[in-house]
């Protein structure tokens, strides 16, 4: 692969990792399959820095061996590989499993995209691409492929109970007063527990005109539900993304 076909990584993977912080306990596990060693390593480091567990394979046969022993949440797969191509591997995967596939290829013509989708690929990203676009496409596929969540009416957080229908937060000492914005935040998190919600989405749904206003409300909410608001265990920041709530 030529340098022009590789994605442009604006920041080093080390810098990304420092900003991202530790991997979440329930990080999605991605298999990256590409015969280009340099790109494979760049993708591994970049995806790891953005909160994913990553395993790599250098060709289809290597991928098949790893798929036999590991359950993955998504496969990022190069099309043009020696031996079994990415299209052929995609067709095999779709006949034997439900793991979603994102195809990468230097060939971006319409016919090639259609060929990938006809083989069962969930999405298709031509090279060169912006790394951030890859993250957004991966997150979109994971959301679409995730099993439906049960409708949670009560949420337990650090010996507190949030009753969604009543918009009420209780502790052993009684009802804890919440603002309208805090009720909305907890309602959103109750419906998406364990899933990162972007600051922009929170701002839109809470009805504030800036993401900074969301940060302020999150800080206030942490003082009501966290044992140590400066080191939150439940309502955590996902750097560069948004917030995620981990209930008891």
N, C-alpha and C positions, 0 to 999 in steps of 0.2 A: 504494500500500500504506500502511496506517495504521501509526503508531508501535507500536501493540500487536501488529501482525503481524510486526514485525521481530524477529530474535533479539536477546537481551540479551547484549552483550559486556561481561563483567565487568571486563576489563582492556583498555587501548588496544592497537591493533595494534603500535604502536611498542614498547611494553613487552614484548609477546609476542616481537617479533622480536629484541630485545636478549637475552632469555632463551634463545631458540631457537638463536642462533648462526648461522653461515653455512649456506646450503643444501647438503645433501649432493650429491655429483656425480651420483648416480643418482636424484634426486628424481622422483617421479611427476608427470606433467604433466596438470593438470586444466583443463577448459574449463568456465567458469561462464557460464550463459546466463540472463539475467534482465533484464526491461525496467525494473525499479526501479533507477535509477542509484545511489542511496544504498546499498541492500542489496548490489548488485553490487560496489561498491567496498569495503564492509565485509568481504564474503566473500573478495575478492581479497587484502586485507591480512591477514586472519586466517589464511587457508590458507597464504599465503606465509610468515607468521611461524611456522607449524607445520611447515615443511619441504617444502612442495609448490611446484612451478613452476605458475604460474597464468596462463591467458589468459582474457579475458572477451569476451562477445558480448552485444549489447543486444536481439537478437531472433533468430528462427529463421533468417532469410535471412543475417544476419551470421554465425551459427554455421555454416551450410552453406559459406560462403566460407572460413572458417578451417579447417574440417574437410577441405576440398579440398587444403590445402597442409601441414597439420600432423597428425602422429599423436599422439593423446591416449590417456592411460591410463584416464581416467574423465571423464564429463560430469555436472555438477551442473546440473539443468535445471528452470526454473520452468514450471509447467503453464499458468497463466493469463497468456498474452501476446497482444497484438494480432496479427492476421494468423494465421499458422500457429501453432497451440498447441503446448505441450510434449508433449501426448499424440500429436499428429500427427507431430511431429519424432521422437519416440521410435520410433513404428512404422516410419518411414522408416529410421532408423538401424539398427534391428534387422534390416531386410531387406537392408542393404548393408554392414554391418560387425559386428565383435564387441566394440566398445567398450562397457563397462558404463555404465549410466545410473542416476543417483539423482535422483528427482523431488522438487521442492519445491513445495508448494502451501498456500494458506490454507484449502483445503477438505479437511477431515480425515475426512469421512464414509466409512463402509465401502464404499459403492458406488463412490466416487471412487478409493479405494485399489485396489479390485479392477480398475477400468478401467485404471489405470496399469500394474498388473502384467500384465494381459491384453495390453497393447500391447508388453510385453517389458521393462519397467523392472526393474532389479535390486533396487531398494529404493525406499522412499517415506517422506518426512519432512514431516509437516504443520507449517505455520507457526502460531504462533511456536515456535521450537525453541531449545534450549540449544546454543551453538556447539560445546561439547565433544562433545555427542551427534553432531553432524554429522561431526566428526573420526573418532569411533569407527565410525560407519557407513561412512565412506569407506575406512578401513583394513580393515574387514571385507570390503567388496566387492573391494578390491584383492587381499586374500589369497585369496579364493575364485576370482578370475579369473586369478591368476598361473599360469604354466605350472609343471608339476611339476619340482621340482629334482632333479638327479641325486644319487644317494647318494654322498657324498664320504667316501672312506676315509682320504685323506691331505690335510692342509691345510698350505700353506706360508705362514709368517708371519715376515717379517724374517729370512730365512736360517735359520729354525727349521722343523722338520717335525713336525706332530702326527699320530700314527698313531691313528686313532679306535678301531680294534678292540683295540689293545693298551693304549690310554690312556697313550701314551708321547710325550713331547716331546723331540726331539733337536735339537742344534745341532752345529756342526763340532767342538765340544769333547766331545761325548758326550751322554748322557742327562741331562736336567734334571729334578730331582725336583719332582713335583707332589703337592699334597694331593688328597684324594678330591674335595673341592669344586671345585678347579681343573680336575681331569679332567672332572667333570660339566659345568662351564661351557664348556670347549673342545668337548666333545661336542655340547652344545646349539648353540653357534655354528657348528660344522662343518656341522650339518644346516640352518642358517638363515643362511648367510653372505650379507652384504649386506642383511639384513632386521633391523629393530629388534625386540628382544625386551624386553618390559617387565620392570621390576625385580620386580614382583609375581610374574610367571611364573617368573623366575629363582629367586626365593626359594622358591617352591613346589617347583620341580624339584630344587634343590640340597638342600632339606630344612632350611632355616634359618627362624627365626621372625620375622625382620625384614628389610626392604629395606636397612637400614643395614648389616646383616651381608653382604649381597651387595656393597655398595659397597666394603667392606673387602677382600673376596676379589678383586674386580676390580682394586683398587689393587695387591694383591700379585701378581696374574697379570701386570699390565702391567710390573712390575719384571723379569719373566722373559722377556717377548717383545718389549717396545718398546725402540727405541734411545734414546728420551727419554721415560720414563714420565710426566713432567709435561706433555708435549705429544704425546699418543698419536696415531699415524698409523693404526694398525690397529684397536685396540679402543677405539672412540670412544663418548662420551656423547651421547645424543640428549636434550636437555634436556626435562624434563617427561614423558619417555616411557620410556627405558631405555637399552640399550646395543646397538651394532651392531658386528660384526667384518668388516673388509675385508681379506681375505687378499691375498697377492701376486698 
